[in-house]
Amino acid sequence: MKTANVGNNASEGISLSERFRTELLRFAIYLADANGKLEPAEAQLISQSLGIRAEGEYLAAQKEKLPAGFANEIPSVLKFAVLADAGNKVQNDPFHGQKAMVIYDTFLLFGQMLLALHVEEPDEAESAFFTAYMDRMEQFLREYAVWYAGSQKQYRPVDVINEPTESEEVREQKLSALLEELNDLVGLTGVKYQVNSMINLIRVQKMRKAQGLKVTDVSKHMVFSGNPGTGKTTVARILADIYKYLGVVKQGQLIEVDRGGLVRGYVGQTATQTQTVIESALGGILFIDEAYTLTVNKGEGDFGQEAVDTLLKAMEDHRDELVVIVAGYTDLMEQFLSSNPGLKSRFNHFIHFEDYTAEELLAILQMNLKKQEYHLSEAAKAKAAEIVERMVAEKTENFANARSVRNLMEQAIAKQAGRVVQMEEGRIDKEVLSTIEPEDLD
């Protein structure tokens, strides 16, 4: 019988692919047995999906070997993928920086298959564990900015039918909080000014309409240009919520996608796929990252233009239901907009995201460390400032602003852990565990 070890030492001395399979098995066993009853159909699905021969008794026994606190863990294989994606550390990456999303989607699909066995009588215990586990993985991906919505996930579930009606006062409070969140972002002075100006225009047009005055049909489609890691997706996420509470869109979901989520390999498939993505974004914002890749290889055999044509038609047909933001490098976005006479005319707002200064990147580093309950010692703060200033002064083609700083943070946390575990136990306290020292930044 071929089995997989799911005990505490399962991750030692095994390949990454085997570790992936092992952690899927752990997840599936815990999910299937969340109600205290691992059923034969669940055991059969787990065995067939993972290529093992195991009866329900074997799987139930493995549940007892799961590490303490397993339900609250992030799979180690997901952590590896996040580090690789965030740091662009895989040469000739066939997954194009989306390895973490492939792993996430695999867990998602596997869990959905198990839950589908109870489609007629949904199991609340299994559903609760599954939802909490996937939400935790999603939060982890978002935290490290490697969430990729080619899978068409939303920033939050939207259920307009069941969503309670909010008073105007509550909506205004939420809108004020979102504007404060936008304006509290590090740097981005020019971006904030343009976005606030656009929001003010929309608000005044609403006031004029309420007073029976003529209003201008304000285009809400935008072009975000700038280098990686400059906050484009973060601003789009906040803007989706702002638009919801302004009444510009009904739902406020943000659907992220890039070329891989739109273009398919045969005639007609791209239009169908693009239309599917557009429909998922109706009532919210469609955010197309690296949009220039849709037209950069125009020619026979490339279907990027088919996606653009479908998008242009949808922007006209659904002008009151859809907001489109296209994003990418400044020069390449200029080429993208010039590739089609009707494309540039659809976008009235062009927002450029400047690279962060060294001071801003240091502030971002400290803010991200604080979120993880770490902080820099005074000596480490001085050293971090030197490192960040050097990064900005000697930018390489891989420099990615806030993402590069996030990589620095991850490396520092890893080195701090290696340093702390070698200390005498009596010297380790809360302050030691939460402080990054200069040597952690080497």
Secondary structure, DSSP 4 states (H G I P E B T S, - for coil): ------STTTTTT--HHHHHHHHHHHHHHHHHTTTS---HHHHHHHHHHHT----HHHHHHHHTTSPTTGGGPPPHHHHHHHHHHHHT-STT-TTTT-HHHHHHHHHHHHHHHHHHTTSSS--HHHHHHHHHHHHHHHHHHHHTT---GGG--BSS---TTTSPPPPHHHHHHHHHHHHHHHHTSSS-HHHHHHHHHHHHHHHHHHHHHHTT---------EEEEE-TTSSHHHHHHHHHHHHHHHTSSSS--EEEE-HHHH--SSTTHHHHHHHHHHHHHTTEEEEETTGGGGTTT-STT--HHHHHHHHHHHHHHTTTTEEEEEEE-HHHHHHHHHTSHHHHTT--EEEEEPPPPHHHHHHHHHHHHHHTT-EE-HHHHHHHHHHHHHHHHT--TT--THHHHHHHHHHHHHHHHHHHTTS-GGG--HHHHHEE-GGGG-
